[in-house]
Amino acid sequence: MVMDASATTSETLPVETLLERLATVVGEEHVRALPDDARYGGLLVPNLTPEQRPRAVVQPASAEQLQQLVTLVPRLAHEIWTTPNACGNGARAGEQRRPAVLLDLSRLDRIVEVDRRAAVAVLEAGVGFDALLAHLRERDLPLATDLDANGARAVLGGLLDRHWGVGPWGERSAWFCGVEAVLRNGALLRSGIGALPGNANWARTRYAYGPALDGLFTRSALGIVTRFGLWLAPRPRRLLPFMLELTNAVALGAAVEALRPLLLDGTLGGTVAIAGDASDAALLAARGIAAPAATGGWRLYGALAGSTGRVAARWDSVRAALAALPGARLADEATADGDARWTARLRLLRGETLHHDASGRDGDALAFTVVAPPTALDARTLLRILTARLPEVDARVEFRQGPRALRLEVALPSGPRNHGARRAMALNTLAELVKAGYGIAFATPGLDDAVEVRHVDEELRGLHASVRAALDPYAPRRAAPRGDKPAPKPRAKKT
Amino acid sequence: MKPSAGELPAARVDAKALAAALDEFRTALGPQWVLAGQAPGLSVYRDDFAPGTHPERAPAAALQPANLKQVMKALDIARRHGIPLWPLSSGRNLGYGGAAPRQAGVVMLDLHRMNRIVEINEKFAYAVVEPGVSHLDLGRELARRESRLVPAPPSAGWGSVIGNLLERGHAYTPQAEQFDNLCGLQVLLGDGTLVDTGFGAFDKSRVARLSASGHGPQLDGLFAQSNLGIVTRIGLWLRPAPASCRPYRVTLASDDGLHALVETLRPLVQEGMVAPGASIVNLEKDAALLTTRRRYQADEGRLTAATRARLAQDFKLAAWTLYGALYGSSALVANDARELAAALGAVPGARLEFEDEVGDAPAFALRATLARGTADMGAHAALDWVGAGAHLDFDIALAQTGDAARGAVDACRALCDEHGLDYLAELQVGPRDLRHRQSLVFARDNARDRRRARGLYEALLAAAATRGEGVLRTHLDFMDQVAERYAWNDASWLRTCEALKDALDPAGVLAPGKSGLWPGRAGRKRN
C-alpha cells in the first residue's frame, strides 16, 4: 500500500464538520474523531502516522444506517475503511487516495438465530466468539464451532480473512453459508437462498440459483457484510485432542507426510496446527503466562470428534501413523499436566477461547499466510526461506495443515521505529516464497496491496477491477473500457 | 415479467453480420467445424425433451472449436460482429434443456472437442480437465491408470464434468456437492480476457490446484449457472479410494416412516456418519429404471396400490428407500454399521440392509455403483417408463426436517395426481438441507403429455413459491421466471448479477438469458 500523507489536504472537510455530518445518520454519541490510541489504527495498517489514520470512527446500529453511510462518506470526499468489531480481524482499509472514515460494526452484534436441530446460526457482523459461546452456554445448546484464541474477535472476521482454525472444524470457509451485505452503491444484498423473499433456509443451503456471490466479499472491499449464515457442529459426544512433539524440522516434515493421507481421506477431519516456540509463547503471553523454555522444536495439535466408537476407530489409524515417527512423541489429555502450552491448546480444541482482548493490538504485527503443498520438502523449504530472509527477527510462525495444503502463518512484530525496514523485509520474503511456487493467501493491509500488484497476474487483477467497477460507483475508473480491448493472445498454459 | 420461453423472439442478429462472421469462423476453425444453414449436424442443438408446444429454438449455426486458441478467436469474431454465442460443454443436461439455446438465431459454441484430461495428480488427489471430458471419460482414464482416486459422477455419466459442476449437479459419493470440488478455473471473459482464478494467477504456482481460493476475493462462484464467462478448464478435487466402502439401503413400506427417517438422519449427517450423497428415492423413481409403466398398469392415473405392490415384489422395491454407503477403514465402517442400525431403530418400519444382505436388486446395484464413484448410464433407463420418454427436472431446497420433507412430498405428489403424471422423486441429503429432485417423465411424441408436463411444472413452481422454497436449477423455458423470484429487497441479487454481466461481457454476446441474466444490450427492462 502506498501511504500518502499528503492526502489530507487543506481542502479536506474540517473534522468537526465531518463528525456533524456523520452524526446525522447514527447520532452524535456514535461518532467520534479517531482516538489517539493503538486500537483502531493498529488493526488496519500497522504503525500508521496520525496523518494516515482514519479521521473518524462511526458505529452504525443497523444495515439501514450503513446504507446511508456508504453513500454519505464518499460525498464527503472520504474513503471507507471497515472493521467487524475492532478487535483485530476482518478489517479492510480503502485506498489512500483520500482521508478515511472507519465504519466499526461493533453495534451490529445480534445473534439473529441459532437453530439447534439444523446446527446453523445467523449472526450479525460484530458478534465475537465469546458472545456466541455465551449464547450457546446460556441456552444449553449442544453446539460447537471453531474458535479464535482471542474470544473478543469477530466470528465474521475470521471468515472474511479466510483464516483456518485448528481441529475438526478448522477450515472455516467450509462453515460459511449465505451473506447479507451493503454494496458501495448503497444496495442491500442477500446472496443464495437469502435472495428469496420469505425463505428461512438461507443459512442451510449454500448454493441456490444462478451465480454465487458469497465469495466476492471475502478478502475484499466489494461490500460490507452485515449478517451471515454459519454452520455449527453438534457438540461431539467424544472429543479426543492430541499433541505430537517434534524435535526438529526433519521430524516436522515426517509428520506432514504422515498426516497428508489422513487429512485427504477424512480420517482426520478439519486441520491441525504445528506451532513453533514463539507462536506457543505468544498464545501463553496473551493469558499472562510465562512460556516454558524454548525447545527449538515443534508441537502438532489436533483433535478427533464424533461418537465414541467413531473416534476410537479413527484414532487407531491416526495413532498408528504418528506414533512411529522418529523424533516424535505423542501425547493426549492425560499427559497435559505441567505443560502450559499443551494445556492452553487443549482448551482451544475443546471449544474454549483463551483470552478476551478487545484492543486489536495484534494489528501491530505484519502478518501473512503462505500456501504450500503439504510435503516434508516444502515444510523445510518454507522454514529455510524464513530463516534466511527474517534473521534475528522474533517472528511467530505456525503451520496449519489441511487436506491438500500446508499453510504457514507468520506474524512479524513491528513498531514505529522499524516498520519500514520490517515491511521491506516481509515483502522480500514474500517475493522469494512466490518465486518458489507458493501462494499468499492472506496479508495484513500494510502488505496486501503490494502482494496484489507484485504477484497476481494482470488478467486476474483486471477481473478484480472490473467486478469492483460494476459494484462500486466510487471505484477508480479504468483507463479504457475493457470491452474495447482487442482479444489477447492465449497465455502460456500454467497447469 | 418477461415472456415465457416459448414466446421468446429469436435473437436479433443482422443477416449481413452473421454471414461475415460465418466466413471468419470458417477461416478460424476450419469449414468442417462450422455448421450452418442446412448442415445435418445442426439438428443436435435442440431440446427433444421440451415441454409444451412452442416452436424449436433453432440456432443459426454451431461452432466446434478444438482448442482454447480457437475459442478465443471465435469470441473475438462474435464480439466484433455482435453475434450472440451459446457455450455448451456436451449438451447432456437433458432435463434442463439439453443442447438447445434459449433463443433461436444464436450461434452455438460447442466445446465437446476440447476433451483433454490435462492432469491427474495422485499425490494430492485432483484432476485438471477441459469442457468436453465426460464423467465416463474421466472414470475410464482413472481405471486405465489403475488410479487410487475416485471421482463423483452424477446419475448419468455421459455429461461433461465441467458442465455438471458449473450447473451444480449432485453426485452420490461423499463429494456430492460437486461445486465444492472445484479448485481453480480458467475462464474466458466476454471482453476476451483469459483469466486463471485462485493461485492460478500466481506465476509458476505450485498450489493452483491445492487451494480453492487465492489472493483477494473468491470469484469462482460467479461462473456457476451463469453467462459471465466461458470456462475452458478446471481443477477438480477427487477422493482417495477408501479402504472400505459398504453400500446400504434403508427401506420404508409407506410414507409413514419418512418423517422419522429424515429426523433420524439429520444428526448422523452432522456427525459425518451419513455422508452427503445419500438419497431417499421413491418407488416410482426406482421402478422407472427397471421396467415400463404399461407392463404393470394399462390405465392412466396414479399407480394403484396393487400395481405398487407388484412392482415392490418383482424388483425388491419399497415405498421409499434410502441409498447410501459407509466409507473408511474397516474398523470405522464396522462401527458405523452398528451405530446406523441402532439409530434406525427409532424409525417405524425401517429396514436396514447392507450390500451382502440385499441379494439381486437391480435398483440397489445401480446406486451402489454410483456410491463407489463409478460413472454409469443406468439412470437413463427411466426414460423408457412411458415408452419414448422425456424428462423435465424440478429441484428445490428444503430444510432438513421431517416436516419439510413430508410437506414437499405431499404437495408435489398431489400436483402430479392433478396433472396426470407420475411422481418420481428423490430427497438428496445435503450437509444442512435436503434437495427435493423430481423428474417429470412424459411421452415426448405425445402432444398432450408434453402439455401436461409443462402445466405440472408451472404448478410446481407456483406451489414452491407459495411455500417459500428455492428452486435450485431449472429448464431453459423457466429461467427468467425463477430468477425473478429471487427478488428480495428490490431484486438486489439480480440487479447485482446484471451489473456484473454488463461489466464482464460488455458486448453482451455470451449466452443471453442464461439463468435469467440478460445483457443490457438485449433490451433488459428492469425498474
Interface residues (C-beta under 8 A of the other chain):
Chain A: R117 A118 A119 V120 R162 S173 C177 L183 A187 L188 L189 R190 S191 I193 G194 A195 L196 P197 G198 N199 A200 N201 A203 R204 T205 R206 Y207 A208 Y209 G210 P211 A212 L213 D214 G215 L216 F217 T218 R219 S220 L222 W231 A233 P234 P236 P261 L264 D265 G266 T267 G269 G306 S307 G309 R310 A312 A313 R314 D316 S317 V371 A372 P373 P374 R404 A405 V434 K435 A436 G437 Y438 G439 I440 A441 V451 E452 H455 V456 D457 E459 L460 R461 G462 L463 H464 S466 V467 A469 A470 L471 P481 R482 G483 K485 P486 A487 P488 K489 P490 R491 K494 T495
Chain B: L68 K69 M72 K73 L75 D76 R79 V118 E119 F124 A125 Y126 V128 R168 P174 E177 F179 C183 Q186 L189 G190 D191 G192 T193 L194 V195 D196 T197 F199 G200 A201 F202 D203 K204 S205 R206 V207 A208 R209 L210 S211 S213 G214 H215 G216 P217 Q218 L219 D220 G221 L222 F223 A224 Q225 S226 L228 R233 G235 W237 R239 P240 P242 R266 P267 Q270 E271 G272 M273 Y327 G328 S329 A331 L332 A334 N335 D336 R338 E339 A397 L398 A399 Q400 T401 G430 P431 R432 D433 G468 E469 G470 V471 L472 R473 T474 V482 A483 R485 Y486 A487 W488 N489 D490 S492 W493 L494 R495 T496 C497 A499 L500 D502 A503 L504 P506 A507 S515 G516 L517
